[in-house]
Structure formats: structure tokens, C-alpha cells
């Protein structure tokens, strides 16, 4: 299996985990963003465990309970994800920050909600351009870069978040998105509510 095929298979696994995590929203259960993020992280961590696409995947999850509100206020993020890829031809380590919202395609944000989200996005962007918004909406997660959210005049968050979770994880795993500065000491300095650390290593057919 090639590196491209391996990352696609892993992205499919992550997307399936996201779909399962969003089931309560599709069923109409009232769940807040923080609880959904915890379920999401748990599902992805379980899905990316073992051999996938010829690579060995491992995940570790960390929850920051103390000071969570203060840190989110400072950095605007609910989740920090970090991935390390270690193969003979691909070696990189990078992270992204994520702010979660539950708006969906059935309504637009109010002016106040839009401004609050813009503020949270700007806080993340002060630290890294690798900042994203996850809209849990109608139980079909959509992803969008924080820079686009801030720059958009539209209050329709679901449409502004143009990527599916599969597209997000595909681009994240094969490397177009992510900040290599988010690693090691930086993780300790910016503890959002959740951290998901992903490691993939091994040798592939095209290496």
C-alpha cells in the first residue's frame, strides 16, 4: 500500500468514527459542544488504533480539567490535535487547534454568536494559522478554517465550513494542513479541554 492509500484509509476510519460520535445529534438528543467533543475524541482514538493502511497507528487522549475555561478564553480552542508521521519517506510532526460549535444548516448564527465565534477564531489565529472550526450542526460534522470563518460576512456557519470530516483528516494526515510548531512544549503551554495525539509509523510499498 502506498502513502496516499494509507492516508486515505486512515481518513476513512476517522470519518467513520466522527459519524458514530455524531449519532446523538442526528437522533435529536440535546448534547453540548464540550460533551460531543469528548465523545468525538474517544471515537477517533479508538478507530485509529492498530494497523491501518499498512501503518501502525496509536492514539493518546488527554483532558485538561483545571483551568479549562480560562485557557479556552485565552486561546479560543476546545481541542488540540497533534499527529506524528514516521515512515522512511515521510517524517513530520504537527498540530491543529479546533473550536467546536453546534449550529447546523437549519439556522444562521445571530450577530452576537457570529462575533463571539470570530473572537474565538482570532484568538486561535494569533497562535497558529492551523486553526479550524468544527460545526456539529445536524450530526454531519463540517469543518472550516478559522481564517475563512473570520473573513466571511455570512452567518451561515454550516455552509462556510466547506469540508467533510473525511476531507479534513485526509488533508491533515497527508500533510497540507497543520503547524509543525505545535509540539512538545507548546502542548503544555496551551491546554484546551481536550488533546488528541496521533502516531503513525511503519514502512509502505512506495518507500
N, C-alpha and C positions, 0 to 999 in steps of 0.2 A: 504494500500500500504506500502511496506517495504522501508527501507532507500535505498537499492540497486535499487529498482524500481523507486523511486523518483529521484535519481540522474541520472538514465538513461533517464527518461522523460525530465528532465531539460537539459541534454546534447543534446538530440534530438532537443529541442526548440532552443538552442543556435546554433546548427549546421544549422538548417533551416534559422535562421537569418543571419548567415555567408553566406550561399548560395545566399540569396537575395541581400546581400550587394555586393557580387562579380559579380552581373549581368553585370554592365558596362564593366568589363574586358572581360567577355565572348562575349559581343556584339562588342568588338573591340574599345570601347571608350578609349581615352587616358586620364588616370587619375593617378596622382602621389600617392605615398605611403601615404603621410600625409592626403590627402583628402579621400582616401579609408579607412584609419584608423578611421577617423571621422564618415564616413557612417557606418562602421562596429560596432563601439561603440554604435551609435544611434540605430541600428537594434537590437543588443543584449540587450540593455537596455529596449527597448520596448517589446521584446519577453519574458524577464524574469521579468514580472510584473503581479502579481496576483497569483492565485492558480495553482500550477504545481506539480503534483505527490503527492498531499496531503499536501504540504507545501506552505506557503505564501512567495512569492518572491518579493523583491523590489530592484530597482537599482537607483543609483545616478551617474551622469556624471559631471566631472569637466574638463575644458580645461584651460591649462596654456598658455596664450598668450605672456606674457612678459618673456624675458629671455629664451625662449624655445630653441633657437639654442645653447646657452651656456650650458644649462642643458643637452641637448642630447649629446653634445660633451663630457661633463664630465662623463655621465652615460651610454651613448650608447643606450638609450631606447626611444621608441616612445610612449609606453603605459605601464601604471601600472594598473594591475587588482588586486582587493582585494575581497575576499569572506569571509563572516561570516556565519557559520552554527550554528544554535541554536535550538537543539531539546533535549529531555530528555536524549538520549543516545549519541548524537554527538554534541560536542561543540568545535569549533575551528575557528580561525581567521588567515588568511594567504594571502600572495600576490605573484605575479609573475611580472617580467619585460619582456617586449616584444620589439624586434626590427623588424620593418616591411621592407620587400623587395619585389620587383616585378620582378622576374627573369623567373620562369616558366620552363617547361620541354623542350622547344624548343631551348634553348641555354645554354651554360656554362658561368659562370662568367669569366671575364677577370682576369688576375693576379692582377691587381690593385683593381678591385671590391672585389675579394676574400680577399685581405689583409685589405681593408677598413672594410669589414664585420667582419673579425677576430678581428680587433682592437675594433670595437663596442661591440662584444661579450665579449672580455676580460675585457672591462670597466664594463659591467653589472656583470660579474662573480666576479669581485673584491668586489662587494657589496653583491651579493647573488648567490648561486648555482641555484636558481629558476629563471633562465633566458632562454628565448626562442626566436626563430626566426620564424616569420610568412612569408611564401612566397605566395604572392597573385597571382603570376605567370599567369596561363591561366584562372583565375577566379574560381579555385577549390583549396581553401586555404589548404596549407600543413604546418605542424608545426614540429619544431625540437629543441632539447635542445641546448643552446649556446655552452655547453661543447663539444657536438658532432661536431658542425659546426667548431669550432676551431681545433679540433683534426683530421678532415677529410682532406685528401690531394686532394680529388675530388673537382672540380669546379662546379659540377652539384648540385646546391642547392636544386632543387625540389626533387631529389632522396634522398638527405641527410636528408631532412625534411620528416621523415617517417610516421608521424601521420596525420590523417584527423582531421578536427576541432571537429568532434564528439568525437574522442578518446581523444583529448586534454581536452575538457570540462568534459568528464566523469571522467578522472583521477583527474582533478582539483577539481571537486565537491565532489568526494567520498574520497579524501584526499591524495593519494600517492604523488602528487606534490604540491609545494607551500612552502613558507618560513614564519613561524609564526612571524619572526622579522619584517616583513613588515607590519606595522600597526601604527596607531596614529601618533606619532611624526615623524616617518620615512617618511610618505607620504609627510609631509610638507618640509622635507629636500631634497627630490628627485622629483621635479615636472617635469615629461616628458610632452609632448604635451597634452596627454590625460590620465585621470584616470577614471576607471570604478569600482565602489563599488557595490558589490552584497551582499544582505542579504537574507537568507532563514531560516524560523523558523516555528515551529509547532510541532505536535505530530503525529507519524506514527504508523501503526498497529503492528510493531515489537518492540515497545517501551513501 
